[in-house]
Amino acid sequence: MSKTPRILLIGSDGQVGWELRRTLAPVGQVIAASLAGEAGPAIDLVDASSVRKVFNDAEPDAVVNAAAYTAVDTAETESELARAINADALHLISELASAARVPVMHYSTDFVFSGQTDRPYREDDTPAPMSVYGQTKLDGERALLEADVDALVLRTAWVYGVRGRNFMLTMRNLFRERTELRIVDDQVGTPTWSRMLAEVSALILHRVFTGDLQMDRIRGLYHVTSAGATSWYGFAEAIREASGSDCKLTPIPTTEYPAPAKRPAYSVLDTTKFRETFGLTLPDWRQSLELCLADAPASG
Ligand SMILES: NC(=O)c1ccc[n+]([C@@H]2O[C@H](COP(=O)([O-])OP(=O)(O)OC[C@H]3O[C@@H](n4cnc5c(N)ncnc54)[C@H](OP(=O)(O)O)[C@@H]3O)[C@@H](O)[C@H]2O)c1
């Protein structure tokens, strides 16, 4: 592609979207669309006419969708809204991208699985979501993967970063206020830094634009997280150690921390397909956490 590619980034205000604005900048001209419309056009995935307008005005060479309804517990009672954003909107995005013959990169979640396993989940394992959020995200994946569109669906997990609502920032704030915390120790997954995810996304998209990767060969579903695994308690301990806090952490079972939405007990994702297809290294979660914390403002 000789002209500068135009990338329509939907959800540019979210944890991952905010990092994508930075990592996609050298890859092409980023049209940063968000609900608030602060850095570019306003887009509401619930409103089909706004999606069509932003898409048509942007004339994109690729779409990256980082927007989602991510409030896992609230989704149990706001299922229609979660479905509209996480599933229905993906039918429209795939229809528009298919007609324009442009690729779509999209993110999904480990919550599509039930967590009743003892080995990392592969892309061909059967999903069995236990929550409205997980079900709507699965339906969104399928809307893209079953359509006639060049889609890359990246399933990730336990996303954190210096911005947004996430476990790492919540823990850092609690360590300042509390001397003791009880943290769930029987849910195991892989903490994944939003910036790392945004970086690998940009590297892939760049290779798609240069023709180094052909979408008809690579389209499909991939698992992308950091390497390794831990529990929420293990993640909290690592954040505590790095923060120099002396807050006392006590491991507890999920049964002692009831929440409206059920979570998978074990949702480690096997990233072999991603690493082999794209030749990329996914750093250990502790290494990424260290780098992220070095960037996080002390009062964040
Ligand atoms: N966070 C995790 O732990 C996690 C784990 C696995 C997979 N994922 C997936 O990774 C992707 C990125 O997640 P994230 O952590 O960056 O989520 P996030 O921080 O919650 O960002 C999602 C963004 O979507 C926007 N949005 C919500 N409703 C919208 C609508 N109707 N129209 C347009 N935009 C809307 C939100 O705007 P407002 O903030 O203004 O509402 C927010 O900026 C999502 O697909 C998510 O499902 C996340």
Ligand as a Chemical Component Dictionary entry (heavy atoms), coordinates in Angstrom:
data_LIG
# 
_chem_comp.id                   LIG 
_chem_comp.type                 NON-POLYMER 
_chem_comp.pdbx_formal_charge   0 
_chem_comp.three_letter_code    LIG 
# 
loop_
_chem_comp_atom.comp_id 
_chem_comp_atom.atom_id 
_chem_comp_atom.alt_atom_id 
_chem_comp_atom.type_symbol 
_chem_comp_atom.charge 
_chem_comp_atom.model_Cartn_x 
_chem_comp_atom.model_Cartn_y 
_chem_comp_atom.model_Cartn_z 
_chem_comp_atom.pdbx_ordinal 
LIG N1  N1  N 0  -10.671 -5.506 30.643 1  
LIG C1  C1  C 0  -10.410 -6.797 30.624 2  
LIG O1  O1  O 0  -9.966  -7.383 31.625 3  
LIG C2  C2  C 0  -10.625 -7.594 29.368 4  
LIG C3  C3  C 0  -10.380 -8.974 29.399 5  
LIG C4  C4  C 0  -10.572 -9.711 28.252 6  
LIG C5  C5  C 0  -10.983 -9.091 27.081 7  
LIG N2  N2  N 1  -11.234 -7.753 27.087 8  
LIG C6  C6  C 0  -11.696 -7.152 25.841 9  
LIG O2  O2  O 0  -10.726 -6.225 25.381 10 
LIG C7  C7  C 0  -11.354 -5.153 24.687 11 
LIG C8  C8  C 0  -10.909 -3.842 25.279 12 
LIG O3  O3  O 0  -11.305 -3.813 26.649 13 
LIG P1  P1  P 0  -10.878 -2.667 27.644 14 
LIG O4  O4  O 0  -10.383 -3.313 28.872 15 
LIG O5  O5  O -1 -10.054 -1.664 26.933 16 
LIG O6  O6  O 0  -12.327 -2.062 27.976 17 
LIG P2  P2  P 0  -12.718 -0.627 28.515 18 
LIG O7  O7  O 0  -11.565 0.036  29.149 19 
LIG O8  O8  O 0  -13.991 -0.808 29.264 20 
LIG O9  O9  O 0  -13.015 0.154  27.161 21 
LIG C9  C9  C 0  -14.157 -0.095 26.400 22 
LIG C10 C10 C 0  -14.502 1.182  25.687 23 
LIG O10 O10 O 0  -15.720 0.966  24.956 24 
LIG C11 C11 C 0  -16.484 2.143  25.066 25 
LIG N3  N3  N 0  -17.897 1.918  24.836 26 
LIG C12 C12 C 0  -18.808 1.397  25.698 27 
LIG N4  N4  N 0  -20.028 1.425  25.141 28 
LIG C13 C13 C 0  -19.884 1.965  23.907 29 
LIG C14 C14 C 0  -20.783 2.273  22.850 30 
LIG N5  N5  N 0  -22.101 2.050  22.964 31 
LIG N6  N6  N 0  -20.297 2.817  21.733 32 
LIG C15 C15 C 0  -18.970 3.101  21.613 33 
LIG N7  N7  N 0  -18.082 2.851  22.578 34 
LIG C16 C16 C 0  -18.529 2.286  23.712 35 
LIG C17 C17 C 0  -16.246 2.609  26.497 36 
LIG O11 O11 O 0  -16.600 3.960  26.624 37 
LIG P3  P3  P 0  -17.033 4.537  28.075 38 
LIG O12 O12 O 0  -15.886 4.242  28.994 39 
LIG O13 O13 O 0  -17.247 5.981  27.796 40 
LIG O14 O14 O 0  -18.271 3.786  28.449 41 
LIG C18 C18 C 0  -14.755 2.366  26.636 42 
LIG O15 O15 O 0  -14.015 3.488  26.205 43 
LIG C19 C19 C 0  -12.852 -5.423 24.798 44 
LIG O16 O16 O 0  -13.282 -6.085 23.646 45 
LIG C20 C20 C 0  -12.973 -6.353 25.981 46 
LIG O17 O17 O 0  -14.128 -7.170 25.908 47 
LIG C21 C21 C 0  -11.040 -6.982 28.182 48 
# 
loop_
_chem_comp_bond.comp_id 
_chem_comp_bond.atom_id_1 
_chem_comp_bond.atom_id_2 
_chem_comp_bond.value_order 
_chem_comp_bond.pdbx_ordinal 
LIG N1  C1  SING 1  
LIG C1  O1  DOUB 2  
LIG C1  C2  SING 3  
LIG C2  C3  SING 4  
LIG C2  C21 DOUB 5  
LIG C3  C4  DOUB 6  
LIG C4  C5  SING 7  
LIG C5  N2  DOUB 8  
LIG N2  C6  SING 9  
LIG N2  C21 SING 10 
LIG C6  O2  SING 11 
LIG C6  C20 SING 12 
LIG O2  C7  SING 13 
LIG C7  C8  SING 14 
LIG C7  C19 SING 15 
LIG C8  O3  SING 16 
LIG O3  P1  SING 17 
LIG P1  O4  DOUB 18 
LIG P1  O5  SING 19 
LIG P1  O6  SING 20 
LIG O6  P2  SING 21 
LIG P2  O7  DOUB 22 
LIG P2  O8  SING 23 
LIG P2  O9  SING 24 
LIG O9  C9  SING 25 
LIG C9  C10 SING 26 
LIG C10 O10 SING 27 
LIG C10 C18 SING 28 
LIG O10 C11 SING 29 
LIG C11 N3  SING 30 
LIG C11 C17 SING 31 
LIG N3  C12 SING 32 
LIG N3  C16 SING 33 
LIG C12 N4  DOUB 34 
LIG N4  C13 SING 35 
LIG C13 C14 SING 36 
LIG C13 C16 DOUB 37 
LIG C14 N5  SING 38 
LIG C14 N6  DOUB 39 
LIG N6  C15 SING 40 
LIG C15 N7  DOUB 41 
LIG N7  C16 SING 42 
LIG C17 O11 SING 43 
LIG C17 C18 SING 44 
LIG O11 P3  SING 45 
LIG P3  O12 DOUB 46 
LIG P3  O13 SING 47 
LIG P3  O14 SING 48 
LIG C18 O15 SING 49 
LIG C19 O16 SING 50 
LIG C19 C20 SING 51 
LIG C20 O17 SING 52 
# 
